[in-house]
């Protein structure tokens, strides 16, 4: 993902920002649904264009904020404009360049799992299904370990995700899921933009019950804040007190 020749999202963002490219979108393939496109203007949305769950998460953010998988920086820029101390984290070097060019003062180009900082954060944001970075449900232990390292005492994680079970419900309302197969929210993606072909990557969508379970066994408390309009939700995760798990 960090190699520039595979940096689909970053190159698309630079073309949009610097060259006014408006007629070419990102093509998206995944292994559980039909091919789709990602319009570039969607990645440059302002606060008023964001879904309500994202708006709520931004309003709930406090203290020193880490925006994980910041994309083109829309969430971070909104918080910075409010006078907050926010750092955008992006694995894509070209997305990081876009965010900096848009005026964000603190941008880190790094893999979340390799991030090392001197000062902790009071809020970790994982929006637009940012929890997908864990890849599969097996990735939760290293994810929570890293969050524990990054959070200040009393800190919180704010995330949104979706329950993909609706893709497997037939006309009679029955669930057509093989329980012996992988978890149905584990998805494999690949993106392309013009001549740039991205690498395949794993991405996780997780239902709230399973999210609460993995939070619990890793020493975090799960609190659902709100439901979205289409099987999605916003949640807050906080570290449990010592001895409460």
VOPASE-997794 format. One record per residue (C-alpha): residue in three letters; x, y, z. Coordinates in pm, whole numbers, padded with zeros to 5 digits, always signed. Layout:
% residues N
ALAXYZ...
***
This chain:
% residues 245
UNK+00000+00000+00000UNK+00287+00242+00069UNK+00457+00191-00272UNK+00366+00485-00497UNK+00292+00265-00798UNK+00011+00100-00599UNK-00114+00417-00428UNK-00455+00427-00595UNK-00631+00645-00339UNK-00344+00890-00305UNK-00293+00947-00677UNK-00666+00994-00727UNK-00671+01247-00445UNK-00377+01444-00587UNK-00537+01453-00932UNK-00859+01581-00781UNK-00692+01844-00566UNK-00417+01969-00798UNK-00543+01893-01149UNK-00917+01933-01109UNK-00974+01575-01223UNK-01349+01525-01193UNK-01440+01268-01458UNK-01244+00964-01339UNK-01346+00765-01031UNK-01181+00484-00835UNK-01292+00137-00941UNK-01351-00108-00656UNK-01359-00488-00667UNK-01449-00705-00370UNK-01505-01076-00325UNK-01859-01062-00184UNK-02039-00813-00411UNK-02046-00671-00761UNK-01781-00428-00884UNK-01841-00069-00781UNK-01698+00281-00818UNK-01589+00531-00553UNK-01655+00891-00667UNK-01362+01116-00579UNK-01582+01399-00456UNK-01708+01159-00186UNK-01359+01163-00034UNK-01353+01543-00016UNK-01687+01589+00159UNK-01735+01870+00406UNK-01906+01833+00743UNK-02254+01906+00610UNK-02221+01627+00351UNK-02104+01364+00601UNK-02340+01095+00736UNK-02491+01172+01074UNK-02283+00906+01252UNK-01960+01070+01134UNK-02087+01410+01243UNK-02173+01270+01586UNK-01826+01118+01621UNK-01662+01449+01538UNK-01875+01632+01794UNK-01786+01370+02058UNK-01411+01393+01991UNK-01214+01554+02270UNK-00862+01634+02377UNK-00576+01524+02157UNK-00721+01337+01858UNK-00570+01073+01626UNK-00764+01035+01301UNK-00668+00687+01177UNK-00695+00627+00803UNK-00760+00996+00751UNK-00807+00966+00373UNK-00816+01317+00226UNK-00834+01474+00570UNK-01193+01594+00590UNK-01252+01482+00949UNK-00916+01613+01069UNK-00959+01949+00899UNK-01300+01997+01057UNK-01156+01933+01403UNK-00856+02157+01339UNK-01089+02435+01228UNK-01263+02398+01565UNK-00930+02465+01735UNK-00863+02105+01837UNK-00526+01929+01852UNK-00563+01666+01579UNK-00316+01439+01403UNK-00404+01267+01075UNK-00255+00921+01029UNK-00236+00777+00677UNK-00051+00478+00537UNK-00068+00628+00186UNK+00214+00877+00121UNK+00016+01059-00146UNK-00294+01086+00073UNK-00065+01229+00339UNK+00054+01485+00084UNK-00306+01575-00001UNK-00390+01628+00366UNK-00086+01850+00417UNK-00162+02052+00103UNK-00516+02105+00233UNK-00370+02276+00540UNK-00359+02019+00819UNK-00065+02093+01044UNK-00001+01745+01190UNK+00015+01456+00944UNK+00191+01122+00996UNK+00254+00884+00707UNK+00273+00548+00883UNK+00108+00211+00935UNK-00115+00229+01244UNK+00039-00087+01389UNK+00390+00060+01361UNK+00304+00403+01502UNK+00515+00523+01794UNK+00450+00859+01959UNK+00580+01039+02268UNK+00243+01186+02368UNK-00077+00982+02392UNK-00421+01059+02254UNK-00755+01122+02421UNK-00958+01019+02116UNK-00878+00770+01842UNK-01111+00813+01543UNK-01182+00521+01309UNK-01447+00654+01073UNK-01579+00535+00737UNK-01545+00183+00879UNK-01189+00253+00989UNK-01198-00058+01210UNK-01150-00241+00881UNK-00774-00201+00928UNK-00772-00508+01156UNK-00835-00711+00838UNK-00989-01016+01003UNK-01124-01096+01349UNK-00783-01250+01426UNK-00639-00900+01408UNK-00816-00766+01716UNK-00552-00855+01975UNK-00271-00654+01810UNK-00521-00376+01738UNK-00630-00340+02099UNK-00272-00371+02223UNK-00172-00080+02000UNK-00472+00128+02111UNK-00379+00067+02474UNK-00028+00200+02399UNK-00163+00510+02224UNK-00448+00614+02451UNK-00410+00850+02745UNK-00579+00751+03073UNK-00952+00795+03025UNK-00912+00799+02646UNK-01162+00658+02401UNK-01198+00503+02056UNK-01483+00625+01837UNK-01566+00396+01545UNK-01841+00322+01299UNK-01899-00006+01119UNK-02171-00205+00943UNK-02330-00547+00981UNK-02311-00710+00636UNK-02561-00982+00718UNK-02816-00806+00497UNK-02618-00927+00194UNK-02699-01285+00293UNK-03071-01262+00368UNK-03295-01432+00110UNK-03651-01335+00016UNK-03790-01547+00300UNK-03576-01368+00558UNK-03343-01664+00613UNK-02967-01614+00656UNK-02765-01790+00386UNK-02432-01805+00571UNK-02194-02099+00601UNK-02106-02100+00971UNK-01800-02315+00897UNK-01657-02051+00665UNK-01483-01726+00760UNK-01681-01453+00935UNK-01912-01292+00679UNK-01778-00943+00747UNK-01425-01033+00634UNK-01389-00887+00286UNK-01109-00875+00032UNK-01078-00561-00181UNK-00877-00433-00473UNK-00892-00082-00622UNK-00775+00073-00946UNK-00755+00424-01086UNK-00665+00475-01450UNK-00351+00270-01512UNK-00276+00228-01140UNK-00366-00113-01003UNK-00376-00154-00628UNK-00287-00465-00434UNK-00549-00689-00277UNK-00614-00612+00089UNK-00835-00751+00364UNK-01096-00529+00530UNK-01334-00602+00816UNK-01696-00502+00869UNK-01820-00616+01209UNK-02161-00640+01371UNK-02206-00471+01707UNK-02245-00791+01910UNK-01916-00934+01786UNK-01745-00596+01823UNK-01861-00586+02186UNK-01732-00940+02242UNK-01381-00872+02107UNK-01363-00545+02295UNK-01455-00724+02616UNK-01204-01008+02591UNK-00931-00754+02513UNK-01005-00540+02817UNK-01220-00270+02657UNK-01576-00159+02726UNK-01815-00130+02430UNK-02087+00135+02424UNK-02315+00178+02124UNK-02389+00546+02072UNK-02629+00539+01777UNK-02763+00335+01488UNK-02733+00449+01129UNK-02991+00411+00852UNK-02854+00092+00697UNK-02725-00172+00942UNK-02448+00064+01060UNK-02370+00199+01405UNK-02140+00432+01597UNK-01966+00302+01910UNK-01730+00417+02184UNK-01461+00187+02327UNK-01279+00262+02652UNK-01023+00070+02855UNK-01177-00119+03146UNK-01055-00056+03495UNK-00786-00295+03625UNK-00940-00615+03758UNK-01278-00568+03586UNK-01213-00831+03320
***
